[in-house]
Amino acid sequence: MKAIANIQEFQKVIDQDKPVLLDFYADWCGPCQALLPTVERLAEKYKEDFIVRKINVDKNPQLAQQFKVRSIPALFILKDKEIQEKLVGMQSEQALDKLIQAQLKVA
């Protein structure tokens, strides 16, 4: 799963036609590290239909601020540059899978 390093990369990602799942995390965050394998599995499963990227809040404070991230992990699903879903904290793979499938059905 790729990480977004700066605003320019973020802009390229959201300018695409596919829905996007953003995972805001930090290397020191235990729940973030625990969630990472789940997000990576979903990124692989939906790689044809969904863009999944992680954003380190320590390296990209401006993006974290833009999304008003107060707690991590924070997950955002965007479609057509609009936030469709926002989740904070640990999430189950089934719950995330269901949200992704719901966004794909709306497409």
C-alpha positions as CSV (number, residue, x, y, z in Angstrom):
1,M,0.0,0.0,0.0
2,K,1.4,3.3,-1.0
3,A,1.8,6.3,1.2
4,I,1.0,9.9,0.3
5,A,4.1,12.0,0.9
6,N,2.7,15.5,0.1
7,I,-0.2,17.6,-1.0
8,Q,0.7,17.2,-4.7
9,E,0.5,13.4,-4.4
10,F,-2.8,13.7,-2.6
11,Q,-4.1,15.9,-5.4
12,K,-3.1,13.3,-8.0
13,V,-4.9,10.6,-6.1
14,I,-8.2,12.4,-5.6
15,D,-8.2,13.6,-9.2
16,Q,-8.7,10.1,-10.4
17,D,-12.1,8.6,-11.2
18,K,-11.9,5.9,-8.5
19,P,-13.2,6.2,-4.9
20,V,-10.4,6.6,-2.4
21,L,-9.8,5.2,1.1
22,L,-7.3,7.4,3.2
23,D,-5.8,5.9,6.3
24,F,-4.3,8.6,8.6
25,Y,-1.8,7.0,10.9
26,A,1.5,7.5,12.9
27,D,4.4,5.1,13.3
28,W,4.1,5.3,17.1
29,C,0.4,4.6,17.2
30,G,-0.4,1.0,18.3
31,P,-4.0,0.8,17.0
32,C,-2.7,2.3,13.7
33,Q,-0.1,-0.5,13.4
34,A,-2.7,-3.1,14.3
35,L,-5.1,-1.8,11.6
36,L,-2.5,-1.7,8.9
37,P,-2.6,-5.4,7.8
38,T,-6.4,-5.1,7.5
39,V,-6.2,-2.0,5.3
40,E,-3.4,-3.6,3.2
41,R,-5.6,-6.7,2.6
42,L,-8.5,-4.5,1.5
43,A,-6.1,-2.5,-0.8
44,E,-5.1,-5.7,-2.5
45,K,-8.7,-7.0,-2.7
46,Y,-10.1,-3.9,-4.3
47,K,-7.0,-2.6,-6.2
48,E,-9.0,-2.6,-9.5
49,D,-11.8,-0.4,-8.2
50,F,-10.6,1.5,-5.2
51,I,-7.5,3.6,-4.4
52,V,-6.2,3.0,-0.9
53,R,-3.4,5.2,0.5
54,K,-1.9,5.9,3.9
55,I,-1.0,9.3,5.3
56,N,1.5,9.7,8.1
57,V,0.1,12.6,10.3
58,D,3.6,13.4,11.6
59,K,5.0,13.8,8.1
60,N,1.8,15.5,6.6
61,P,0.4,17.7,9.3
62,Q,-1.2,20.0,6.7
63,L,-3.3,17.1,5.3
64,A,-4.2,15.9,8.8
65,Q,-5.3,19.5,9.5
66,Q,-7.3,19.7,6.2
67,F,-9.3,16.6,7.2
68,K,-9.6,17.8,10.8
69,V,-7.9,14.6,12.1
70,R,-8.0,14.7,15.9
71,S,-7.5,11.0,16.7
72,I,-5.8,8.2,14.8
73,P,-6.3,5.9,13.1
74,A,-8.7,7.9,11.1
75,L,-10.1,6.5,7.8
76,F,-11.9,8.6,5.2
77,I,-13.7,7.3,2.1
78,L,-13.8,9.9,-0.7
79,K,-15.7,9.9,-3.9
80,D,-15.6,12.7,-6.4
81,K,-13.4,14.6,-4.0
82,E,-16.2,14.6,-1.3
83,I,-15.9,12.8,2.0
84,Q,-18.5,10.0,2.0
85,E,-17.5,8.2,5.3
86,K,-15.2,9.1,8.3
87,L,-14.2,6.4,10.8
88,V,-12.0,7.0,13.8
89,G,-10.3,4.2,15.8
90,M,-9.9,0.5,15.3
91,Q,-12.2,-1.0,12.6
92,S,-13.0,-4.6,11.7
93,E,-12.1,-5.9,8.3
94,Q,-15.8,-6.8,7.8
95,A,-17.0,-3.3,8.6
96,L,-14.5,-1.7,6.2
97,D,-15.2,-4.2,3.5
98,K,-18.9,-3.4,3.8
99,L,-18.3,0.3,3.5
100,I,-16.1,-0.2,0.4
101,Q,-18.7,-2.4,-1.2
102,A,-21.4,0.1,-0.5
103,Q,-19.4,2.8,-2.2
104,L,-18.8,0.6,-5.3
105,K,-22.5,-0.1,-5.6
106,V,-23.3,3.6,-5.6
107,A,-20.9,4.1,-8.5
